[in-house]
Amino acid sequence: MVSLPLDIWSSDDEPRLGVVLDEIWTLLEEGVKDRRHGFHTPVAATMRNEGGAALRTVVLRHVDRESRSLQFHTDIRSKKIADLKADPRLSFLFYDRGAQTQVRVEATATVSHNDEVTAAAWEKLSPENRREYLASEQPGEPSAWPTSGLPPEFQDRDPTEEESKKGYQDFAVISANFSNLEWLYVCHEGHRRARFDWSSDGELDTTWLVP
């Protein structure tokens, strides 16, 4: 017996690609809302200027089905910004153990800074969430000792609403638009894998893959 929700499967116990795609979107949307969901913190990879890939865990902040886009927040001073400005290709790896599902996404990134996109996203953040953008030094800088990078006044407390406003100058939003993704369902009885590709005019092509 397979263990995916029954509406994913047809009468012969094989998944239907259209319903699988809908389930992928549902998992992504749940990842935005539920901080305990596996899809809430995907791994994102950029191409490094010096060669190879740089991977890090990010927090999924927004998903849009119509535009096929994902969003996460970052510090404009972070090295990923330089990577994306040199090469906008961005890949994501999502995995949720409960759903036994892995999704890989290849996207093209757009960096928003000090504009309408960042202003709207910033307004939704609490002072606690804004605190991480108050670091005095840029992320990744060498330090002689372990440090949070935060000024002394914010080491043990969250900033007030007014104090948090200073962090906006270093706040950025990465929007990732994608035209393909791969789905893998991990099942003891036999894995299932599929690929979804959208053409430039939005036409969808789907295919099963050998896991």
Residue pairs with C-beta under 8 A, 6 or more apart in sequence:
1 189
2 9
2 13
2 187
2 189
3 100
3 187
4 15
4 23
4 99
4 100
4 185
4 187
5 23
7 19
8 15
8 16
8 19
8 20
8 23
9 15
9 16
10 16
14 192
15 185
15 192
15 194
17 194
17 196
17 206
17 208
18 206
20 183
20 194
21 183
21 196
21 206
23 101
24 101
24 103
24 181
24 183
24 196
25 63
25 65
27 37
27 39
27 94
27 96
27 99
27 101
27 103
28 39
28 60
28 63
28 70
28 94
28 103
29 63
30 37
30 39
31 37
31 38
31 39
31 40
31 42
31 60
31 63
31 94
31 96
32 40
32 60
32 61
32 62
32 63
34 40
37 96
38 94
38 95
38 96
38 97
38 98
38 99
39 60
39 94
39 95
39 96
39 103
40 59
40 60
41 57
41 58
41 59
41 60
42 57
42 58
42 60
42 92
42 93
42 94
43 55
43 56
43 57
43 58
43 92
43 93
44 55
44 56
44 57
44 58
44 72
44 80
44 90
44 91
44 92
45 53
45 54
45 55
45 90
45 91
45 92
45 93
46 53
46 54
46 80
46 83
46 84
46 87
46 89
46 90
46 109
47 53
47 54
47 83
47 86
47 87
47 89
48 54
48 83
49 82
49 83
49 86
53 91
54 79
54 80
54 83
56 80
58 72
58 74
58 174
59 72
59 73
60 70
60 71
60 72
61 71
61 72
61 73
61 121
61 173
62 69
62 70
62 71
62 121
63 69
63 70
63 71
64 70
67 177
68 177
68 178
68 179
68 198
69 107
69 175
69 176
69 177
69 178
70 92
70 105
70 107
70 175
70 176
70 178
71 121
71 173
71 174
71 175
71 176
72 173
72 174
72 176
73 121
73 171
73 172
73 173
73 174
74 80
74 81
74 172
74 173
74 174
75 81
75 132
75 133
75 135
75 138
75 139
75 170
75 171
75 172
76 111
76 113
76 170
76 171
76 172
77 138
77 139
77 170
78 138
78 139
78 140
79 139
79 140
80 174
81 111
81 172
84 90
84 109
84 111
84 174
85 111
88 108
88 109
88 110
89 106
89 107
89 108
89 109
90 106
90 107
90 108
90 109
90 174
90 176
91 104
91 105
91 106
91 107
92 103
92 104
92 105
92 107
92 176
93 102
93 103
93 104
94 101
94 102
94 103
94 104
94 105
95 101
95 102
95 103
100 185
100 186
100 187
101 183
101 184
101 185
101 186
102 183
102 184
102 186
103 181
103 182
103 183
103 184
104 181
104 182
104 184
105 176
105 178
105 180
105 181
106 178
106 179
106 180
106 181
107 176
107 177
107 178
108 176
108 177
108 178
109 174
109 175
109 176
110 174
110 175
110 176
110 177
111 172
111 173
111 174
112 118
112 172
112 173
112 174
112 175
113 171
113 172
113 173
114 168
114 169
117 173
117 175
118 168
118 171
118 172
118 173
121 171
121 173
122 130
122 168
122 171
127 158
127 159
127 160
127 161
127 163
127 164
128 158
130 159
130 164
130 167
130 168
130 171
131 150
131 154
131 158
131 159
131 164
131 167
132 167
133 167
133 168
133 170
133 171
134 150
134 151
134 154
134 159
134 163
134 164
134 166
134 167
135 148
135 149
135 150
135 170
136 149
136 150
136 151
137 143
137 149
139 149
143 149
148 155
154 163
159 167
179 197
179 198
179 199
179 200
180 195
180 196
180 197
180 198
181 195
181 196
182 193
182 194
182 195
182 196
182 209
183 193
183 194
183 195
183 196
184 191
184 192
184 193
184 211
185 191
185 192
185 193
190 211
191 211
192 208
192 211
193 208
193 209
193 210
193 211
194 206
194 207
194 208
194 209
195 206
195 207
195 209
196 204
196 205
196 206
197 204
197 205
197 206
198 204
198 205
199 205
